[in-house]
């Protein structure tokens, strides 16, 4: 099987997350330039929680 070609450039992201960068250090830990609270706030605003929707219907 041929190896996957690495993509060049930055991926397209939501305008609120522009400049977001995430890396994995040698110990396997995630390092990012945004805090967890900022990411959670963005997700709470933009993504609907499927578990909460199913509980409301019951």
PDB file of N, CA, C and O in Angstrom:
ATOM      1  N   UNK A   1       0.838  -1.182   0.000  1.00  0.00           N
ATOM      2  CA  UNK A   1       0.000   0.000   0.000  1.00  0.00           C
ATOM      3  C   UNK A   1       0.882   1.245   0.000  1.00  0.00           C
ATOM      4  O   UNK A   1       1.881   1.297   0.718  1.00  0.00           O
ATOM      5  N   UNK A   2       0.526   2.233  -0.788  1.00  0.00           N
ATOM      6  CA  UNK A   2       1.320   3.462  -0.804  1.00  0.00           C
ATOM      7  C   UNK A   2       1.115   4.271   0.471  1.00  0.00           C
ATOM      8  O   UNK A   2       0.062   4.213   1.106  1.00  0.00           O
ATOM      9  N   UNK A   3       2.137   5.018   0.822  1.00  0.00           N
ATOM     10  CA  UNK A   3       2.039   5.870   2.006  1.00  0.00           C
ATOM     11  C   UNK A   3       1.123   7.046   1.712  1.00  0.00           C
ATOM     12  O   UNK A   3       0.987   7.476   0.567  1.00  0.00           O
ATOM     13  N   UNK A   4       0.495   7.559   2.770  1.00  0.00           N
ATOM     14  CA  UNK A   4      -0.364   8.719   2.610  1.00  0.00           C
ATOM     15  C   UNK A   4       0.505   9.954   2.397  1.00  0.00           C
ATOM     16  O   UNK A   4       1.547  10.117   3.032  1.00  0.00           O
ATOM     17  N   UNK A   5       0.064  10.802   1.509  1.00  0.00           N
ATOM     18  CA  UNK A   5       0.770  12.054   1.255  1.00  0.00           C
ATOM     19  C   UNK A   5       0.390  13.061   2.341  1.00  0.00           C
ATOM     20  O   UNK A   5      -0.783  13.182   2.695  1.00  0.00           O
ATOM     21  N   UNK A   6       1.364  13.769   2.858  1.00  0.00           N
ATOM     22  CA  UNK A   6       1.089  14.793   3.852  1.00  0.00           C
ATOM     23  C   UNK A   6       0.490  15.999   3.159  1.00  0.00           C
ATOM     24  O   UNK A   6       0.935  16.412   2.088  1.00  0.00           O
ATOM     25  N   UNK A   7      -0.539  16.559   3.799  1.00  0.00           N
ATOM     26  CA  UNK A   7      -1.195  17.732   3.238  1.00  0.00           C
ATOM     27  C   UNK A   7      -0.385  18.968   3.587  1.00  0.00           C
ATOM     28  O   UNK A   7       0.161  19.077   4.684  1.00  0.00           O
ATOM     29  N   UNK A   8      -0.314  19.884   2.657  1.00  0.00           N
ATOM     30  CA  UNK A   8       0.423  21.119   2.879  1.00  0.00           C
ATOM     31  C   UNK A   8      -0.538  22.218   3.285  1.00  0.00           C
ATOM     32  O   UNK A   8      -1.687  22.235   2.844  1.00  0.00           O
ATOM     33  N   UNK A   9      -0.082  23.122   4.110  1.00  0.00           N
ATOM     34  CA  UNK A   9      -0.896  24.244   4.532  1.00  0.00           C
ATOM     35  C   UNK A   9      -1.716  23.927   5.766  1.00  0.00           C
ATOM     36  O   UNK A   9      -1.638  22.833   6.325  1.00  0.00           O
ATOM     37  N   UNK A  10      -2.496  24.898   6.173  1.00  0.00           N
ATOM     38  CA  UNK A  10      -3.332  24.759   7.360  1.00  0.00           C
ATOM     39  C   UNK A  10      -4.736  24.329   6.954  1.00  0.00           C
ATOM     40  O   UNK A  10      -5.211  24.719   5.887  1.00  0.00           O
ATOM     41  N   UNK A  11      -5.406  23.539   7.778  1.00  0.00           N
ATOM     42  CA  UNK A  11      -6.775  23.140   7.474  1.00  0.00           C
ATOM     43  C   UNK A  11      -7.731  24.319   7.654  1.00  0.00           C
ATOM     44  O   UNK A  11      -7.408  25.280   8.352  1.00  0.00           O
ATOM     45  N   UNK A  12      -8.899  24.247   7.029  1.00  0.00           N
ATOM     46  CA  UNK A  12      -9.896  25.300   7.205  1.00  0.00           C
ATOM     47  C   UNK A  12     -10.632  25.058   8.515  1.00  0.00           C
ATOM     48  O   UNK A  12     -11.032  23.933   8.815  1.00  0.00           O
ATOM     49  N   UNK A  13     -10.805  26.113   9.286  1.00  0.00           N
ATOM     50  CA  UNK A  13     -11.458  26.021  10.584  1.00  0.00           C
ATOM     51  C   UNK A  13     -12.491  27.136  10.711  1.00  0.00           C
ATOM     52  O   UNK A  13     -12.517  28.062   9.900  1.00  0.00           O
ATOM     53  N   UNK A  14     -13.325  27.046  11.711  1.00  0.00           N
ATOM     54  CA  UNK A  14     -14.315  28.076  12.001  1.00  0.00           C
ATOM     55  C   UNK A  14     -13.590  29.384  12.300  1.00  0.00           C
ATOM     56  O   UNK A  14     -12.497  29.374  12.867  1.00  0.00           O
ATOM     57  N   UNK A  15     -14.195  30.510  11.920  1.00  0.00           N
ATOM     58  CA  UNK A  15     -13.512  31.803  12.100  1.00  0.00           C
ATOM     59  C   UNK A  15     -13.207  32.114  13.563  1.00  0.00           C
ATOM     60  O   UNK A  15     -12.244  32.823  13.854  1.00  0.00           O
ATOM     61  N   UNK A  16     -14.020  31.590  14.490  1.00  0.00           N
ATOM     62  CA  UNK A  16     -13.762  31.823  15.911  1.00  0.00           C
ATOM     63  C   UNK A  16     -12.545  31.048  16.411  1.00  0.00           C
ATOM     64  O   UNK A  16     -11.972  31.398  17.443  1.00  0.00           O
ATOM     65  N   UNK A  17     -12.145  29.999  15.691  1.00  0.00           N
ATOM     66  CA  UNK A  17     -10.999  29.185  16.098  1.00  0.00           C
ATOM     67  C   UNK A  17      -9.758  29.452  15.243  1.00  0.00           C
ATOM     68  O   UNK A  17      -8.799  28.682  15.287  1.00  0.00           O
ATOM     69  N   UNK A  18      -9.774  30.527  14.475  1.00  0.00           N
ATOM     70  CA  UNK A  18      -8.611  30.806  13.635  1.00  0.00           C
ATOM     71  C   UNK A  18      -7.377  31.016  14.525  1.00  0.00           C
ATOM     72  O   UNK A  18      -7.445  31.707  15.541  1.00  0.00           O
ATOM     73  N   UNK A  19      -6.283  30.429  14.139  1.00  0.00           N
ATOM     74  CA  UNK A  19      -5.057  30.518  14.915  1.00  0.00           C
ATOM     75  C   UNK A  19      -4.920  29.428  15.961  1.00  0.00           C
ATOM     76  O   UNK A  19      -3.919  29.375  16.675  1.00  0.00           O
ATOM     77  N   UNK A  20      -5.912  28.561  16.061  1.00  0.00           N
ATOM     78  CA  UNK A  20      -5.857  27.464  17.036  1.00  0.00           C
ATOM     79  C   UNK A  20      -4.811  26.449  16.596  1.00  0.00           C
ATOM     80  O   UNK A  20      -4.810  26.007  15.447  1.00  0.00           O
ATOM     81  N   UNK A  21      -3.928  26.085  17.508  1.00  0.00           N
ATOM     82  CA  UNK A  21      -2.859  25.147  17.198  1.00  0.00           C
ATOM     83  C   UNK A  21      -2.782  24.109  18.305  1.00  0.00           C
ATOM     84  O   UNK A  21      -2.839  24.443  19.489  1.00  0.00           O
ATOM     85  N   UNK A  22      -2.653  22.850  17.914  1.00  0.00           N
ATOM     86  CA  UNK A  22      -2.566  21.765  18.885  1.00  0.00           C
ATOM     87  C   UNK A  22      -1.397  20.866  18.494  1.00  0.00           C
ATOM     88  O   UNK A  22      -1.190  20.574  17.316  1.00  0.00           O
ATOM     89  N   UNK A  23      -0.647  20.439  19.486  1.00  0.00           N
ATOM     90  CA  UNK A  23       0.525  19.593  19.244  1.00  0.00           C
ATOM     91  C   UNK A  23       0.554  18.484  20.293  1.00  0.00           C
ATOM     92  O   UNK A  23      -0.064  18.599  21.352  1.00  0.00           O
ATOM     93  N   UNK A  24       1.266  17.429  19.990  1.00  0.00           N
ATOM     94  CA  UNK A  24       1.475  16.333  20.937  1.00  0.00           C
ATOM     95  C   UNK A  24       2.953  16.320  21.313  1.00  0.00           C
ATOM     96  O   UNK A  24       3.817  16.195  20.445  1.00  0.00           O
ATOM     97  N   UNK A  25       3.244  16.450  22.610  1.00  0.00           N
ATOM     98  CA  UNK A  25       4.642  16.484  23.047  1.00  0.00           C
ATOM     99  C   UNK A  25       5.210  15.061  23.114  1.00  0.00           C
ATOM    100  O   UNK A  25       4.463  14.099  22.934  1.00  0.00           O
ATOM    101  N   UNK A  26       6.489  14.912  23.365  1.00  0.00           N
ATOM    102  CA  UNK A  26       7.105  13.569  23.394  1.00  0.00           C
ATOM    103  C   UNK A  26       6.511  12.618  24.433  1.00  0.00           C
ATOM    104  O   UNK A  26       6.670  11.403  24.316  1.00  0.00           O
ATOM    105  N   UNK A  27       5.831  13.156  25.444  1.00  0.00           N
ATOM    106  CA  UNK A  27       5.223  12.310  26.475  1.00  0.00           C
ATOM    107  C   UNK A  27       3.794  11.903  26.121  1.00  0.00           C
ATOM    108  O   UNK A  27       3.144  11.196  26.891  1.00  0.00           O
ATOM    109  N   UNK A  28       3.302  12.342  24.965  1.00  0.00           N
ATOM    110  CA  UNK A  28       1.957  11.997  24.525  1.00  0.00           C
ATOM    111  C   UNK A  28       0.886  12.931  25.064  1.00  0.00           C
ATOM    112  O   UNK A  28      -0.303  12.629  24.963  1.00  0.00           O
ATOM    113  N   UNK A  29       1.286  14.056  25.632  1.00  0.00           N
ATOM    114  CA  UNK A  29       0.326  15.013  26.172  1.00  0.00           C
ATOM    115  C   UNK A  29      -0.035  16.028  25.093  1.00  0.00           C
ATOM    116  O   UNK A  29       0.807  16.411  24.281  1.00  0.00           O
ATOM    117  N   UNK A  30      -1.295  16.459  25.094  1.00  0.00           N
ATOM    118  CA  UNK A  30      -1.744  17.459  24.137  1.00  0.00           C
ATOM    119  C   UNK A  30      -1.398  18.848  24.643  1.00  0.00           C
ATOM    120  O   UNK A  30      -1.624  19.165  25.811  1.00  0.00           O
ATOM    121  N   UNK A  31      -0.854  19.670  23.769  1.00  0.00           N
ATOM    122  CA  UNK A  31      -0.550  21.052  24.092  1.00  0.00           C
ATOM    123  C   UNK A  31      -1.249  21.926  23.063  1.00  0.00           C
ATOM    124  O   UNK A  31      -1.132  21.696  21.860  1.00  0.00           O
ATOM    125  N   UNK A  32      -1.980  22.937  23.543  1.00  0.00           N
ATOM    126  CA  UNK A  32      -2.670  23.821  22.616  1.00  0.00           C
ATOM    127  C   UNK A  32      -2.497  25.259  23.055  1.00  0.00           C
ATOM    128  O   UNK A  32      -2.100  25.533  24.187  1.00  0.00           O
ATOM    129  N   UNK A  33      -2.802  26.183  22.140  1.00  0.00           N
ATOM    130  CA  UNK A  33      -2.655  27.589  22.469  1.00  0.00           C
ATOM    131  C   UNK A  33      -3.964  28.197  22.974  1.00  0.00           C
ATOM    132  O   UNK A  33      -4.006  29.389  23.281  1.00  0.00           O
ATOM    133  N   UNK A  34      -5.037  27.398  23.066  1.00  0.00           N
ATOM    134  CA  UNK A  34      -6.290  27.836  23.678  1.00  0.00           C
ATOM    135  C   UNK A  34      -6.527  27.012  24.933  1.00  0.00           C
ATOM    136  O   UNK A  34      -6.183  25.831  24.994  1.00  0.00           O
ATOM    137  N   UNK A  35      -7.110  27.643  25.915  1.00  0.00           N
ATOM    138  CA  UNK A  35      -7.408  26.942  27.158  1.00  0.00           C
ATOM    139  C   UNK A  35      -8.624  26.036  27.017  1.00  0.00           C
ATOM    140  O   UNK A  35      -9.442  26.214  26.115  1.00  0.00           O
ATOM    141  N   UNK A  36      -8.732  25.078  27.903  1.00  0.00           N
ATOM    142  CA  UNK A  36      -9.851  24.137  27.893  1.00  0.00           C
ATOM    143  C   UNK A  36     -11.176  24.881  28.043  1.00  0.00           C
ATOM    144  O   UNK A  36     -12.157  24.534  27.386  1.00  0.00           O
ATOM    145  N   UNK A  37     -11.214  25.900  28.901  1.00  0.00           N
ATOM    146  CA  UNK A  37     -12.450  26.645  29.118  1.00  0.00           C
ATOM    147  C   UNK A  37     -12.910  27.355  27.846  1.00  0.00           C
ATOM    148  O   UNK A  37     -14.106  27.400  27.560  1.00  0.00           O
ATOM    149  N   UNK A  38     -11.973  27.908  27.085  1.00  0.00           N
ATOM    150  CA  UNK A  38     -12.319  28.582  25.838  1.00  0.00           C
ATOM    151  C   UNK A  38     -12.868  27.592  24.807  1.00  0.00           C
ATOM    152  O   UNK A  38     -13.822  27.906  24.095  1.00  0.00           O
ATOM    153  N   UNK A  39     -12.281  26.421  24.725  1.00  0.00           N
ATOM    154  CA  UNK A  39     -12.741  25.397  23.789  1.00  0.00           C
ATOM    155  C   UNK A  39     -14.126  24.905  24.192  1.00  0.00           C
ATOM    156  O   UNK A  39     -14.998  24.752  23.337  1.00  0.00           O
ATOM    157  N   UNK A  40     -14.342  24.654  25.484  1.00  0.00           N
ATOM    158  CA  UNK A  40     -15.650  24.206  25.966  1.00  0.00           C
ATOM    159  C   UNK A  40     -16.732  25.252  25.729  1.00  0.00           C
ATOM    160  O   UNK A  40     -17.862  24.907  25.382  1.00  0.00           O
ATOM    161  N   UNK A  41     -16.398  26.520  25.913  1.00  0.00           N
ATOM    162  CA  UNK A  41     -17.356  27.594  25.670  1.00  0.00           C
ATOM    163  C   UNK A  41     -17.761  27.621  24.192  1.00  0.00           C
ATOM    164  O   UNK A  41     -18.941  27.772  23.874  1.00  0.00           O
ATOM    165  N   UNK A  42     -16.791  27.476  23.298  1.00  0.00           N
ATOM    166  CA  UNK A  42     -17.079  27.437  21.868  1.00  0.00           C
ATOM    167  C   UNK A  42     -17.986  26.257  21.531  1.00  0.00           C
ATOM    168  O   UNK A  42     -18.961  26.410  20.795  1.00  0.00           O
ATOM    169  N   UNK A  43     -17.663  25.071  22.073  1.00  0.00           N
ATOM    170  CA  UNK A  43     -18.464  23.878  21.788  1.00  0.00           C
ATOM    171  C   UNK A  43     -19.882  24.012  22.347  1.00  0.00           C
ATOM    172  O   UNK A  43     -20.839  23.579  21.705  1.00  0.00           O
ATOM    173  N   UNK A  44     -20.027  24.596  23.517  1.00  0.00           N
ATOM    174  CA  UNK A  44     -21.360  24.788  24.099  1.00  0.00           C
ATOM    175  C   UNK A  44     -22.216  25.703  23.232  1.00  0.00           C
ATOM    176  O   UNK A  44     -23.423  25.494  23.113  1.00  0.00           O
ATOM    177  N   UNK A  45     -21.598  26.716  22.626  1.00  0.00           N
ATOM    178  CA  UNK A  45     -22.340  27.650  21.785  1.00  0.00           C
ATOM    179  C   UNK A  45     -22.688  27.064  20.424  1.00  0.00           C
ATOM    180  O   UNK A  45     -23.771  27.332  19.904  1.00  0.00           O
ATOM    181  N   UNK A  46     -21.801  26.276  19.837  1.00  0.00           N
ATOM    182  CA  UNK A  46     -21.948  25.871  18.437  1.00  0.00           C
ATOM    183  C   UNK A  46     -22.450  24.449  18.220  1.00  0.00           C
ATOM    184  O   UNK A  46     -22.962  24.151  17.141  1.00  0.00           O
ATOM    185  N   UNK A  47     -22.322  23.561  19.201  1.00  0.00           N
ATOM    186  CA  UNK A  47     -22.658  22.157  18.993  1.00  0.00           C
ATOM    187  C   UNK A  47     -23.793  21.759  19.938  1.00  0.00           C
ATOM    188  O   UNK A  47     -23.755  22.040  21.136  1.00  0.00           O
ATOM    189  N   UNK A  48     -24.805  21.095  19.366  1.00  0.00           N
ATOM    190  CA  UNK A  48     -25.910  20.611  20.185  1.00  0.00           C
ATOM    191  C   UNK A  48     -25.537  19.251  20.774  1.00  0.00           C
ATOM    192  O   UNK A  48     -24.959  18.407  20.089  1.00  0.00           O
ATOM    193  N   UNK A  49     -25.870  19.047  22.042  1.00  0.00           N
ATOM    194  CA  UNK A  49     -25.568  17.796  22.720  1.00  0.00           C
ATOM    195  C   UNK A  49     -26.682  16.789  22.453  1.00  0.00           C
ATOM    196  O   UNK A  49     -27.823  17.013  22.858  1.00  0.00           O
ATOM    197  N   UNK A  50     -26.372  15.691  21.781  1.00  0.00           N
ATOM    198  CA  UNK A  50     -27.372  14.691  21.416  1.00  0.00           C
ATOM    199  C   UNK A  50     -27.986  14.033  22.638  1.00  0.00           C
ATOM    200  O   UNK A  50     -29.166  13.683  22.615  1.00  0.00           O
ATOM    201  N   UNK A  51     -27.227  13.859  23.690  1.00  0.00           N
ATOM    202  CA  UNK A  51     -27.741  13.221  24.901  1.00  0.00           C
ATOM    203  C   UNK A  51     -28.811  14.084  25.571  1.00  0.00           C
ATOM    204  O   UNK A  51     -29.803  13.561  26.078  1.00  0.00           O
ATOM    205  N   UNK A  52     -28.614  15.393  25.573  1.00  0.00           N
ATOM    206  CA  UNK A  52     -29.597  16.273  26.193  1.00  0.00           C
ATOM    207  C   UNK A  52     -30.881  16.333  25.380  1.00  0.00           C
ATOM    208  O   UNK A  52     -31.965  16.430  25.955  1.00  0.00           O
ATOM    209  N   UNK A  53     -30.785  16.278  24.070  1.00  0.00           N
ATOM    210  CA  UNK A  53     -31.971  16.313  23.214  1.00  0.00           C
ATOM    211  C   UNK A  53     -32.802  15.062  23.417  1.00  0.00           C
ATOM    212  O   UNK A  53     -34.027  15.154  23.489  1.00  0.00           O
ATOM    213  N   UNK A  54     -32.176  13.884  23.513  1.00  0.00           N
ATOM    214  CA  UNK A  54     -32.933  12.645  23.692  1.00  0.00           C
ATOM    215  C   UNK A  54     -33.604  12.601  25.060  1.00  0.00           C
ATOM    216  O   UNK A  54     -34.673  12.003  25.185  1.00  0.00           O
ATOM    217  N   UNK A  55     -33.027  13.201  26.078  1.00  0.00           N
ATOM    218  CA  UNK A  55     -33.644  13.224  27.412  1.00  0.00           C
ATOM    219  C   UNK A  55     -34.857  14.153  27.449  1.00  0.00           C
ATOM    220  O   UNK A  55     -35.816  13.877  28.171  1.00  0.00           O
ATOM    221  N   UNK A  56     -34.836  15.235  26.696  1.00  0.00           N
ATOM    222  CA  UNK A  56     -35.948  16.161  26.666  1.00  0.00           C
ATOM    223  C   UNK A  56     -37.160  15.553  25.984  1.00  0.00           C
ATOM    224  O   UNK A  56     -38.292  15.879  26.340  1.00  0.00           O
ATOM    225  N   UNK A  57     -36.947  14.678  25.010  1.00  0.00           N
ATOM    226  CA  UNK A  57     -38.036  14.063  24.270  1.00  0.00           C
ATOM    227  C   UNK A  57     -38.770  13.012  25.096  1.00  0.00           C
ATOM    228  O   UNK A  57     -39.939  12.740  24.826  1.00  0.00           O
ATOM    229  N   UNK A  58     -38.135  12.427  26.070  1.00  0.00           N
ATOM    230  CA  UNK A  58     -38.748  11.345  26.855  1.00  0.00           C
ATOM    231  C   UNK A  58     -39.751  11.841  27.837  1.00  0.00           C
ATOM    232  O   UNK A  58     -40.347  11.048  28.565  1.00  0.00           O
TER     233      UNK A  58
END
